[in-house]
Amino acid sequence: MSQHTKRSVCARNRTVFLSFFTSNTPLCPTASSTRTASALPLRGKVLTVDTMNANVKKVDYAVRGPIVQRAVQIEKELKEGVKKPFEEVIKANIGDAHAMGQRPITFFRQVIALCTYPQLLDDNKFPEDAKNRARRILQSCGGNSIGAYTTSQGIDCVRHDVASYIQRRDGGIPSDPDNIYLTTGASDGIVTILKLLTAGEGRTRTGVMISIPQYPLYSASIAELGAVQINYYLNEEKCWSLDISELQRSLHAAREHCNPRVLCIINPGNPTGQVQSRQCIEDVIRFAAKENLFLMADEVYQDNVYAEGCEFHSFKKVLFEMGPEYSSKVELASFHSTSKCYMGECGFRGGYMEVINMDPEVKAQLTKLVSVRLCPPAPGQALMDLVVNSPQPGEPSYQTFMKERTAVLSALAEKAKLTEEILNTVPGISCNPVQGAMYSFPRITLPERAINEAKAKGQAPDMFYCMKLLEESGICLVPGSGFGQREGTYHFRMTILPPTDKLKIMLNKLKEFHQKFTQQYS
């Protein structure tokens, strides 16, 4: 090819190349048209409210429901300078002791600080018993670090300490560390056991017996798992006592449409604050044995007993004292937590469950199930260890620990009595004695006109009442309808956790509101 020809070809190629970038014609029209023809069709989202898990939509958790969400909005409005007939929102909706101003137990926080930052072990400001607890916990952790994964069932030395605690609490009845599972709060253990128990379809579907009023964790978990909720009603006229005849009625009715397999008990009670007598617990155990029911005992408030003549009895202790006829047969899971009692350490999410008479093959499945989540939070496990292995007489921290523990429980007892007394001075409010736990659950009488207006707005009447209370007084309570109640009755749940001076202000504001509300709708 001549030099002239080469130059002509190069010029033509240059012209074609440049035209690709100066014209509106696509570089590869054929490929472009192919892309257009094969473009993905327009479709909606894969996950919508219509296509999501239907059981999740059935879940309802009133303790953090619409009223609490509105309370958060009001707090923001107050910060932005919006004028309200009050200066702050008092959240009495949830048993969060530290959020209500309760101070942490010094010893617990010292050990947790040492575990989290071991260099402090060389600091002479920390007592030796706190250092010894921290060293023991750290030596049981991988790499001597609380940041390492633990075994799925929980740190070995902590499980041994839990077993020793249960044995002391129950008067020497043995507890096997292998039956102890550390959990992410008691809630985690409760849901895990319900998972094991839920099976069948239609009339063979697992039925779970829960008290009404109940703690919404139970109804929410039952809904999520697709089990069947079986309500049995506590007797409000007898201080929220449990009647075996009511259990029998509930069970027989439920057997028409499901397979009742589980009986859940909360003692001391949430939201009702009752403490069950030993006789009542014995009757429940006999009932469970006779009807072949798995017992779940929620005992997270076991130190919160205030009323004279009341005493906490663990289901395990009573079960074994009833003799081998029951102790070798009745299947039981009991639960405890760092969140309640005098500790109030909700955010650490520490807890344990003890399983009794569980089939060994099922227990292997339980161990497998908890291994899926790897392990509960190690700091929560450490804190649980301190609850069950607290300072003993002769140790440097003992006197301070006992002083702080006693002060918290004494203040709660005082506030339980105060709440009952003030609420019962209000016409239209009736409050049973707060025997234990952290809540009152008073009954309120609502005018017919208020009930009708609530229904017209599509609200439960006590939801209407509590929302009005929040908007006008800044007090955040949970309506009784969120816990369940007998038809035609109305309640609210209120914690007794605020400091005494603030609790008095809250109760007086509540008294004023109720009188005004009743007058407005009469």
Salt bridges, closest charged atoms under 4 A:
GLU75 OE1 - LYS91 NZ 3.15
GLU77 OE2 - ARG70 NH1 3.04
GLU77 OE1 - LYS84 NZ 2.64
GLU88 OE1 - LYS502 NZ 3.39
GLU128 OE2 - LYS131 NZ 3.80
ASP156 OD1 - ARG159 NH2 3.31
ASP156 OD2 - HIS160 ND1 3.62
ASP161 OD2 - ARG136 NH1 2.57
ASP170 OD1 - ARG169 NE 2.87
ASP178 OD2 - LYS363 NZ 3.12
ASP188 OD2 - ARG373 NH1 2.43
GLU236 OE1 - ARG443 NH1 3.55
GLU236 OE2 - HIS491 NE2 3.01
GLU237 OE2 - ARG443 NH1 3.47
GLU246 OE2 - ARG249 NH2 2.66
GLU282 OE2 - ARG278 NE 3.02
GLU282 OE1 - ARG286 NH2 3.29
ASP283 OD1 - ARG286 NH1 3.36
GLU291 OE1 - ARG255 NH1 2.98
ASP303 OD1 - ARG405 NH2 3.60
GLU321 OE1 - ARG278 NH1 2.69
GLU321 OE2 - LYS317 NZ 2.94
GLU345 OE1 - HIS98 ND1 3.73
GLU345 OE2 - ARG109 NE 3.00
GLU354 OE2 - LYS316 NZ 2.92
GLU395 OE1 - ARG133 NH2 3.04
GLU453 OE2 - LYS457 NZ 3.78
GLU471 OE2 - ARG70 NE 2.61
GLU472 OE1 - LYS516 NZ 3.66
